[in-house]
Amino acid sequence: FEDDDITHVEGRISPVADAEVVETELMLSDLESLERRVVNVRKRAQAKDKESMTVLPVMEQAIALLTDGKPVRVMRKDIAAEDLKLLEGLNLLTSHPVLYVCNVAEADAASGNEHTKAVAAMAEAQGASTVIISAAIESEVAQLPDDEAKEFLAEMGLEEPGLDRLIRAGYDLLHLITYFTVGPKEARAWTIERGTKAPAAAGVIHTDFERGFIRANTIAYQDFVTLGGETAAKEAGKARDEGKEYVVHDGDIMHFRFNT
């Protein structure tokens, strides 16, 4: 955002240029690392080493991208699952998912501005994501009671705090979801990867839960909230028993049965 009271080391406001400086440094570091390692990998591949023959094409594709001025994460769009594992094993800086967070003035929090549009275009080309927040608004919301915070956000044209959107974007970027366990004394949230089956989700709580998994009594989040809790959801027939092949959904409320 433009503010005469805030100076920039280059004397101009250009978030895209700032991001490109950082990205260029990271790409150069990755390129140097790959070019140093690929020499030995090529030698071993010529000697018919299976592991080297498998990883070499991935390394060469990454080198080609970096040489062309593109981050390695671009490969994630179309890469096969087995090659993605090889790519991640190379531990390249520009292979990691990226989320650009644009801090804007209060007036631009709802729709952004020319700078955020430029960042969004850059992010799309890189296979990255963007989130727009206003630190000034977030600071104000943090000091207000819930009802006043909602009213204030509505006046600013926002449905929720930027921090909520930032957390959700981070989860989406990392392919993470949350399920809940609810008891008489506390409710807990557990983070798992999207696509995780019930036994592995139980294992996040304790390995015994996964090892002795029998079933998971499950209530969908929307049913739990709409009906007003576990008891009402069960009375409405919304609680169900799921087995070992059940893929956990975001927001599921779960109670695990297991043998020790």
C-alpha positions as CSV (number, residue, x, y, z in Angstrom):
1,F,0.0,0.0,0.0
2,E,1.0,3.6,-0.5
3,D,1.9,5.5,2.6
4,D,4.2,8.6,2.8
5,D,5.2,7.7,6.3
6,I,6.6,4.3,5.3
7,T,9.8,4.2,3.2
8,H,11.2,1.5,1.0
9,V,14.9,0.7,0.6
10,E,14.5,1.1,-3.2
11,G,12.3,4.2,-2.9
12,R,9.3,2.6,-4.6
13,I,6.4,0.3,-3.9
14,S,6.6,-2.8,-6.0
15,P,5.8,-6.1,-4.1
16,V,6.3,-8.1,-7.3
17,A,9.9,-6.8,-7.7
18,D,10.6,-7.5,-4.0
19,A,9.3,-11.0,-4.4
20,E,11.3,-11.5,-7.6
21,V,14.5,-10.5,-5.8
22,V,14.0,-13.2,-3.1
23,E,12.8,-15.8,-5.6
24,T,15.9,-15.2,-7.8
25,E,18.2,-15.7,-4.9
26,L,16.4,-19.0,-4.1
27,M,16.5,-20.2,-7.7
28,L,20.2,-19.5,-8.0
29,S,20.8,-21.4,-4.8
30,D,18.8,-24.4,-6.1
31,L,20.5,-24.3,-9.5
32,E,23.9,-24.3,-7.9
33,S,22.9,-27.2,-5.6
34,L,21.5,-29.3,-8.5
35,E,24.4,-28.7,-10.9
36,R,26.8,-29.8,-8.2
37,R,24.9,-33.0,-7.4
38,V,23.8,-34.0,-10.9
39,V,27.4,-34.7,-12.0
40,N,27.7,-37.7,-9.8
41,V,24.1,-38.8,-10.5
42,R,24.7,-38.8,-14.2
43,K,27.8,-41.0,-13.7
44,R,25.9,-43.5,-11.6
45,A,23.0,-43.5,-14.1
46,Q,25.5,-44.4,-16.9
47,A,26.6,-47.2,-14.7
48,K,23.0,-48.5,-14.6
49,D,22.3,-47.5,-11.0
50,K,18.5,-47.8,-10.8
51,E,18.0,-45.1,-8.2
52,S,20.1,-42.6,-10.2
53,M,18.4,-43.5,-13.4
54,T,15.0,-42.8,-11.8
55,V,15.9,-39.4,-10.2
56,L,18.1,-38.0,-13.0
57,P,15.1,-37.0,-15.3
58,V,13.5,-35.1,-12.4
59,M,16.8,-33.3,-11.6
60,E,17.3,-32.4,-15.3
61,Q,13.8,-31.1,-15.6
62,A,14.3,-29.0,-12.5
63,I,17.6,-27.6,-13.9
64,A,15.9,-26.7,-17.1
65,L,13.2,-24.8,-15.3
66,L,15.6,-22.9,-13.1
67,T,17.8,-22.1,-16.1
68,D,14.7,-20.6,-17.7
69,G,14.1,-18.5,-14.6
70,K,11.2,-20.5,-13.2
71,P,10.9,-21.9,-9.7
72,V,10.8,-25.7,-9.3
73,R,7.3,-25.7,-7.8
74,V,6.0,-25.2,-11.3
75,M,6.6,-28.9,-11.8
76,R,4.0,-29.8,-9.2
77,K,1.2,-29.0,-11.6
78,D,1.6,-32.0,-13.9
79,I,4.2,-34.2,-12.2
80,A,3.4,-37.9,-11.5
81,A,3.0,-38.9,-7.8
82,E,6.2,-41.0,-7.8
83,D,8.2,-38.2,-9.4
84,L,6.8,-35.7,-6.8
85,K,8.3,-37.8,-4.1
86,L,11.7,-37.8,-5.8
87,L,11.4,-34.0,-6.3
88,E,10.6,-33.5,-2.6
89,G,13.6,-35.7,-1.7
90,L,15.9,-33.2,-3.5
91,N,15.1,-30.6,-0.8
92,L,15.0,-27.6,-3.2
93,L,14.1,-24.2,-1.8
94,T,11.8,-23.3,-4.7
95,S,10.0,-26.7,-4.8
96,H,8.0,-25.8,-1.6
97,P,4.5,-24.4,-1.8
98,V,4.3,-20.7,-1.5
99,L,1.7,-18.3,-0.1
100,Y,2.0,-14.6,-0.7
101,V,0.3,-12.5,2.0
102,C,-0.5,-9.0,0.8
103,N,-0.9,-6.4,3.6
104,V,-3.0,-3.6,2.3
105,A,-4.7,-0.4,3.6
106,E,-8.1,-0.7,5.2
107,A,-9.9,0.7,2.2
108,D,-8.4,-2.1,0.0
109,A,-9.0,-5.0,2.3
110,A,-12.2,-6.3,0.6
111,S,-11.2,-6.0,-3.1
112,G,-7.4,-5.4,-3.1
113,N,-5.6,-2.9,-5.3
114,E,-3.2,-2.8,-8.3
115,H,-0.4,-4.2,-6.3
116,T,-2.3,-7.2,-5.1
117,K,-3.6,-7.9,-8.6
118,A,0.1,-7.9,-9.8
119,V,1.0,-10.3,-7.0
120,A,-1.9,-12.6,-7.8
121,A,-0.9,-12.7,-11.5
122,M,2.7,-13.6,-10.5
123,A,1.6,-16.2,-8.0
124,E,-0.7,-17.9,-10.6
125,A,2.2,-18.1,-13.0
126,Q,4.3,-19.8,-10.3
127,G,1.7,-22.1,-9.0
128,A,1.5,-20.2,-5.7
129,S,-1.4,-18.7,-3.8
130,T,-2.2,-15.2,-2.4
131,V,-4.2,-13.9,0.6
132,I,-5.1,-10.2,1.1
133,I,-5.3,-8.9,4.7
134,S,-5.1,-5.5,6.4
135,A,-2.9,-5.6,9.5
136,A,-4.6,-2.4,10.7
137,I,-8.0,-4.1,10.5
138,E,-6.7,-7.3,12.2
139,S,-5.3,-5.2,15.0
140,E,-8.6,-3.5,15.5
141,V,-10.7,-6.7,15.4
142,A,-8.4,-8.4,17.9
143,Q,-9.4,-5.8,20.5
144,L,-13.2,-6.0,19.9
145,P,-15.8,-8.3,21.4
146,D,-17.1,-10.9,18.9
147,D,-20.4,-9.1,18.1
148,E,-18.7,-5.7,17.6
149,A,-15.9,-7.4,15.5
150,K,-18.5,-8.9,13.2
151,E,-20.2,-5.5,12.8
152,F,-16.9,-3.8,12.1
153,L,-15.9,-6.4,9.5
154,A,-19.3,-6.1,7.8
155,E,-18.8,-2.3,7.6
156,M,-15.4,-3.0,5.9
157,G,-17.0,-5.3,3.4
158,L,-15.5,-8.4,5.0
159,E,-17.2,-11.7,6.1
160,E,-14.4,-12.9,8.4
161,P,-11.0,-11.8,9.8
162,G,-8.0,-12.0,7.5
163,L,-6.3,-14.3,9.9
164,D,-9.0,-16.9,9.4
165,R,-8.5,-16.7,5.6
166,L,-4.8,-16.9,6.1
167,I,-5.0,-20.0,8.2
168,R,-7.4,-21.7,5.8
169,A,-5.2,-20.8,2.8
170,G,-2.2,-22.3,4.6
171,Y,-4.1,-25.5,5.3
172,D,-5.3,-25.7,1.7
173,L,-1.7,-25.1,0.4
174,L,-0.4,-27.9,2.6
175,H,-3.4,-30.2,1.9
176,L,-4.3,-30.3,5.6
177,I,-7.7,-30.7,7.3
178,T,-8.9,-30.8,10.9
179,Y,-11.1,-33.2,12.8
180,F,-12.3,-32.9,16.3
181,T,-12.7,-35.0,19.4
182,V,-15.3,-33.7,21.9
183,G,-15.7,-34.7,25.5
184,P,-17.4,-33.4,28.6
185,K,-14.3,-31.4,29.7
186,E,-12.7,-30.3,26.5
187,A,-12.8,-30.3,22.7
188,R,-9.6,-30.9,20.7
189,A,-8.7,-30.2,17.1
190,W,-6.3,-32.6,15.3
191,T,-4.5,-31.8,12.1
192,I,-4.1,-34.5,9.4
193,E,-3.4,-34.6,5.7
194,R,-6.4,-34.5,3.3
195,G,-7.2,-38.1,2.3
196,T,-6.2,-39.7,5.6
197,K,-8.2,-42.8,6.6
198,A,-9.7,-43.2,10.0
199,P,-7.1,-45.5,11.6
200,A,-4.2,-43.1,10.6
201,A,-6.2,-40.2,11.9
202,A,-6.7,-41.9,15.2
203,G,-3.0,-42.5,15.3
204,V,-2.4,-38.8,15.5
205,I,-3.9,-38.9,19.0
206,H,-1.9,-42.1,20.0
207,T,-0.3,-45.0,18.2
208,D,-2.5,-47.4,20.2
209,F,-5.6,-45.9,18.7
210,E,-4.3,-46.8,15.2
211,R,-2.9,-50.2,16.0
212,G,-6.1,-51.4,17.8
213,F,-8.6,-49.4,15.7
214,I,-12.1,-51.0,15.5
215,R,-14.4,-48.2,14.3
216,A,-15.0,-44.5,14.5
217,N,-18.3,-43.0,15.6
218,T,-18.5,-39.9,13.3
219,I,-20.7,-36.8,13.1
220,A,-20.3,-34.3,10.2
221,Y,-19.4,-30.8,11.4
222,Q,-22.4,-29.2,9.8
223,D,-24.8,-31.6,11.5
224,F,-23.1,-31.1,14.9
225,V,-23.4,-27.3,14.6
226,T,-26.9,-27.2,13.1
227,L,-28.4,-29.6,15.5
228,G,-26.6,-28.2,18.6
229,G,-24.2,-30.8,19.7
230,E,-23.5,-34.6,20.0
231,T,-26.6,-35.7,21.8
232,A,-29.0,-33.9,19.4
233,A,-27.0,-35.2,16.4
234,K,-27.3,-38.8,17.7
235,E,-31.0,-38.4,18.3
236,A,-31.5,-37.1,14.8
237,G,-29.7,-40.2,13.4
238,K,-26.7,-38.2,12.2
239,A,-24.0,-40.2,14.1
240,R,-22.6,-43.1,12.1
241,D,-20.0,-45.8,12.6
242,E,-17.1,-45.7,10.1
243,G,-14.6,-48.5,9.5
244,K,-10.9,-48.7,8.5
245,E,-11.5,-47.5,4.9
246,Y,-13.3,-44.3,5.8
247,V,-11.6,-41.1,4.6
248,V,-11.9,-38.4,7.2
249,H,-13.6,-35.2,6.1
250,D,-12.7,-31.7,7.2
251,G,-14.5,-30.9,10.5
252,D,-15.6,-34.4,11.4
253,I,-16.3,-35.0,15.1
254,M,-15.0,-38.4,15.9
255,H,-15.0,-40.9,18.8
256,F,-12.7,-43.9,18.3
257,R,-13.2,-47.4,19.4
258,F,-10.1,-49.5,19.7
259,N,-8.5,-52.6,21.3
260,T,-5.4,-52.2,23.5
